[in-house]
Amino acid sequence: MEILIYVGLAWWLVNFEPLQILLDAIFSRLPINGLTIPIHAAFGCPKCVGFWVSWALTGEFLTATLISLTAHTLDLCLQRLNK
């Protein structure tokens, strides 16, 4: 059950438009370089967000990788349903 909560949190953080608009505004004011581009892209990636959020909240690497994989699988399934 805990895994579903973290996957839902990761999906919500990636797909919540006001948060993404805020992140876009923040990163548009930063200089474009080799560090800011990957960090900005990671905030829109469900695998990355799921991994880092769950690792920060649980402190367990294996749980974080499982949540990352589950979030990626969910994202792929939802993309195929939207086609």
Beta strands, then each sheet from edge to edge (+ up, - down):
end
